[in-house]
Amino acid sequence: MTIERRLRIEPLTPERWPDLEALFGPGGAAYGCWCMDFRRTSAEMAHSKASDNRADLRSLAAADPAPGLLAYERDVAVGWVGLGPRSTFPRLVRSRTLTAVDDRPTWSIVCFYVARERRGEGIARALLDGAIAYAEAHGAPLIEGYARDAAAAAEATEPAATRLPADYAYPGTVALFAQAGFQEAARYEPTGSGRTARVTMRRELGPG
């Protein structure tokens, strides 16, 4: 049985909060973020504490739509994807880099987090498929992510090094989104060595 078939994808709810805490650990996934980075402006995030981020995400767990989805294997949460309408992410709304492609309403996928010991098993792809289905069920006409281009990074540095560090690849990679039917809609090429392009990958939802 494939990993995708062994997993079930569930929205975060207050009842599932302890499962998310266990997955994220005391570090709140990464650097005390608790998946709040895109849900605040850059200035707000710079002044927020890990405890603030944790409390605010926990409050969002009672909302509909949920702020993200958990991947479960049996009763253990092994992965997370943060998502929601783009308009609910102040950092995206104000971004000079990840600017809106057009004025059509879209949902955004802002991060993936997979348990360290389970990375490389296809859990992120299962979460992405779950995100597509969840956004579509909530009437979203479009869904997009802001991927790192691992292949381009490898070309510029070491051809064999196509895997990005986990902390750097948290938005997902171009290859991950492309495998799920997303297409490139915009690209930001940063200046400076060692910096990786950010690519808006978009997929139409709904009939057809």
C-alpha positions in Angstrom: 0.0 0.0 0.0 1.4 3.5 -0.9 2.0 6.1 1.7 -0.9 8.2 0.2 -3.3 5.4 0.8 -2.1 4.8 4.4 -2.7 8.5 5.3 -5.8 10.4 6.1 -5.9 14.2 5.8 -7.9 16.1 8.4 -8.5 19.8 9.1 -7.0 21.2 12.3 -9.7 21.5 15.0 -9.5 22.2 18.7 -9.8 18.5 19.3 -6.8 17.8 17.1 -4.6 20.6 18.6 -2.6 18.2 20.8 -1.7 16.2 17.7 -0.3 19.3 16.0 1.6 20.2 19.2 3.2 16.8 19.2 4.1 17.1 15.5 5.6 20.6 15.8 7.4 20.0 19.1 8.7 22.6 21.4 10.2 24.6 18.6 6.8 25.3 17.0 7.8 23.6 13.7 10.7 26.0 13.0 12.0 28.9 15.1 8.8 29.3 17.1 6.8 30.1 13.9 3.8 27.9 14.6 2.8 28.6 11.0 2.0 32.2 11.7 4.7 33.8 9.5 2.4 34.6 6.6 -0.5 35.4 8.9 1.3 38.5 10.2 3.1 41.3 8.6 6.9 41.2 8.7 6.9 43.8 11.4 4.4 42.0 13.5 6.3 38.7 13.1 9.5 40.3 14.2 8.0 41.4 17.5 5.9 38.3 18.2 7.0 35.6 20.6 6.7 31.9 20.0 4.0 31.8 22.7 2.0 34.5 20.9 2.3 32.5 17.6 1.2 29.3 19.4 -1.8 31.0 21.0 -2.9 32.7 17.8 -2.7 29.5 15.7 -4.6 27.6 18.4 -7.4 30.2 18.3 -7.6 29.8 14.5 -8.1 26.0 15.0 -11.8 26.8 15.8 -12.3 28.7 12.6 -13.9 27.5 9.3 -12.0 27.2 7.1 -9.3 25.6 9.2 -5.8 27.2 9.0 -4.3 24.0 7.8 -4.6 20.2 7.4 -2.9 17.4 9.3 -1.8 14.1 7.7 -2.4 11.1 9.9 -0.9 7.6 9.8 -3.2 5.7 12.1 -3.6 8.1 15.0 -0.3 9.9 14.7 0.0 13.3 12.9 3.0 13.0 10.6 2.6 16.2 8.5 1.0 19.6 8.1 0.1 22.0 5.4 -0.9 25.6 6.1 -3.5 27.2 3.7 -6.4 29.5 3.3 -7.7 32.4 1.2 -4.8 34.6 0.0 -6.6 37.6 1.5 -6.2 36.2 5.0 -2.4 36.3 4.8 -1.2 39.9 5.4 2.4 39.1 4.5 1.3 37.9 1.0 -1.0 40.9 0.5 1.8 43.3 1.2 4.6 41.4 -0.4 6.7 43.1 -3.1 8.0 39.7 -4.1 5.1 37.3 -4.1 2.7 39.8 -5.7 -0.8 38.8 -6.8 -0.8 37.4 -10.3 -4.2 39.0 -11.0 -7.3 40.1 -9.1 -9.0 36.7 -9.1 -9.8 35.2 -5.7 -7.4 32.4 -4.9 -6.4 30.2 -2.0 -2.8 30.0 -0.9 -0.6 27.2 0.3 2.0 28.8 2.5 3.9 25.9 4.2 4.5 22.2 4.6 5.9 20.5 7.7 6.7 16.8 7.8 8.0 14.9 10.8 11.8 14.8 10.5 11.9 11.0 10.5 9.2 10.7 7.8 10.6 13.1 5.2 11.1 11.8 1.7 8.2 9.4 1.9 5.6 11.3 -0.2 3.7 12.8 2.7 4.0 16.4 1.3 2.3 15.2 -1.9 -0.5 13.6 0.1 -1.0 16.9 2.0 -1.0 18.9 -1.3 -3.7 16.6 -2.7 -5.7 17.1 0.5 -5.2 20.9 0.2 -6.6 20.9 -3.3 -9.7 19.0 -2.2 -10.2 21.1 0.9 -10.0 24.4 -1.0 -12.3 23.1 -3.7 -14.8 22.0 -1.1 -14.8 25.5 0.2 -15.6 27.0 -3.2 -12.1 28.3 -4.1 -11.8 28.8 -7.9 -8.0 28.7 -7.7 -5.2 27.5 -5.5 -1.6 28.5 -5.6 1.7 28.0 -3.8 5.0 29.9 -3.7 7.5 27.2 -4.4 11.3 27.0 -4.4 12.9 26.0 -7.6 15.2 23.2 -6.5 16.3 22.3 -10.0 17.4 25.8 -10.9 19.3 26.0 -7.6 21.1 22.8 -8.4 22.0 24.0 -11.9 23.5 27.2 -10.4 25.5 25.3 -7.8 25.9 21.6 -7.7 23.9 19.6 -10.4 23.5 16.6 -8.1 22.1 18.7 -5.1 18.4 18.8 -6.1 17.1 18.4 -2.5 16.8 21.7 -0.6 17.2 21.8 3.2 13.9 21.3 5.0 13.9 24.7 6.6 14.4 26.3 3.1 11.9 24.1 1.2 9.0 24.7 3.6 6.9 26.3 0.8 7.2 23.2 -1.3 9.1 22.8 -4.6 8.2 23.5 -8.2 8.4 19.8 -8.9 6.0 18.9 -6.1 3.4 21.3 -7.4 3.9 20.4 -11.0 3.3 16.7 -10.2 -0.1 17.8 -8.8 -1.1 19.7 -12.0 0.0 23.2 -11.0 1.5 25.5 -13.6 3.9 28.3 -13.3 2.1 31.7 -13.1 4.9 34.0 -12.0 8.5 33.9 -11.0 10.7 36.1 -8.9 14.5 35.8 -9.5 16.4 37.2 -6.6 19.8 38.7 -7.0 22.9 37.3 -5.2 24.6 33.9 -5.2 22.9 31.0 -3.4 19.4 32.5 -3.5 16.6 30.5 -5.0 13.8 31.6 -7.2 10.3 31.8 -5.8 7.7 30.6 -8.3 4.0 31.1 -8.0 2.5 27.7 -9.0 -1.3 27.8 -9.7 -4.0 25.4 -10.4 -7.6 26.0 -11.5 -10.3 24.3 -9.4 -14.0 23.6 -9.9 -15.8 22.1 -12.9 -13.4 21.1 -15.7 
